Amino acid sequence: MLSRDKQEQLARFNAIETAEQCLAVGGELRPVCMSGIEMCIVNYLDAGKSCLSSSQCQGECRVSESKAGNVFAVGQCSKSNNPCGCWANVELGMVNHAICSD
């Protein structure tokens, strides 16, 4: 589950409607997922860093969805706020259920 701060950050990114607003927060307005809906995508500075919980990342701590199932794992901080793809979140070193979003 995302912290309140991260939920607020994602809500701010999702509320961005113009390329100028997106550029102001360091992002790029582009189509995402299969729907092609435009979204402000912001790359995180700590992308790829090893983590045990999302609290250690600007975004989320993730592993590939094939590792899902309540097992211990070291994850990697997500690349951006792009909601598309498949992964499993890691919290307190434990892998949560897999998520696929297209």
C-alpha positions in Angstrom: 0.0 0.0 0.0 1.3 3.4 -0.9 2.0 5.9 1.8 -0.2 9.0 2.0 2.7 11.2 0.7 3.1 8.9 -2.4 -0.6 8.9 -3.0 -0.7 12.7 -2.9 2.3 12.8 -5.3 0.7 10.5 -7.8 -2.6 12.5 -7.6 -0.6 15.7 -8.4 1.0 14.0 -11.4 -2.3 12.7 -12.6 -3.9 16.1 -12.3 -1.4 17.6 -14.7 -3.1 18.4 -18.0 -0.6 20.5 -20.1 2.9 19.8 -21.4 4.0 23.0 -19.6 2.8 21.8 -16.2 4.4 18.5 -16.8 7.8 20.0 -17.8 7.6 22.2 -14.7 7.8 19.1 -12.5 10.5 17.5 -14.6 8.2 15.1 -16.6 7.2 14.4 -20.1 3.5 14.3 -21.3 3.1 11.1 -23.4 0.6 8.4 -24.2 0.7 5.4 -21.8 -0.6 1.8 -21.7 -2.7 0.3 -24.4 -5.3 3.0 -24.1 -2.8 5.7 -25.2 -4.1 8.2 -22.6 -1.7 11.0 -22.1 -0.1 11.2 -18.7 2.8 13.2 -17.2 5.6 10.6 -16.7 8.3 11.6 -14.2 11.5 9.5 -14.0 12.7 8.9 -10.5 16.3 9.7 -9.5 16.7 6.5 -7.5 15.5 4.1 -10.3 17.1 0.7 -10.0 18.4 1.2 -6.4 18.0 -1.9 -4.2 15.2 -1.7 -1.7 13.2 -3.6 0.8 10.2 -1.3 1.0 8.7 1.6 -1.1 9.6 3.9 1.8 13.2 3.7 0.5 12.2 4.9 -3.0 10.8 7.9 -4.7 8.3 5.6 -6.3 7.7 1.9 -5.4 10.0 -1.0 -4.5 9.3 -3.7 -7.1 10.3 -7.1 -8.4 9.1 -9.0 -11.5 5.6 -10.5 -11.2 7.1 -14.0 -11.4 8.4 -13.6 -7.8 5.0 -12.8 -6.3 3.7 -14.8 -3.4 4.7 -13.6 0.1 8.4 -14.6 -0.2 11.5 -12.6 0.9 13.1 -10.5 -1.8 15.2 -7.4 -2.4 13.5 -5.2 -5.0 14.5 -2.3 -7.1 13.1 1.2 -7.0 10.7 1.9 -9.9 11.9 3.9 -12.9 9.0 6.3 -13.1 5.3 6.9 -12.2 4.2 5.1 -15.4 1.4 2.8 -14.3 1.7 0.3 -17.2 3.3 -3.2 -17.0 3.5 -6.1 -14.6 5.3 -6.3 -11.3 5.0 -7.2 -7.6 5.6 -4.6 -4.8 8.0 -5.4 -2.0 7.2 -4.1 1.5 9.3 -4.9 4.5 11.3 -7.4 2.4 8.2 -9.4 1.5 6.8 -9.7 -2.1 3.1 -8.8 -2.4 0.7 -10.0 -5.0 1.4 -9.4 -8.7 -0.1 -6.4 -10.5 -0.6 -6.0 -14.2 -1.9 -2.7 -15.7 -2.4 -2.0 -19.3 
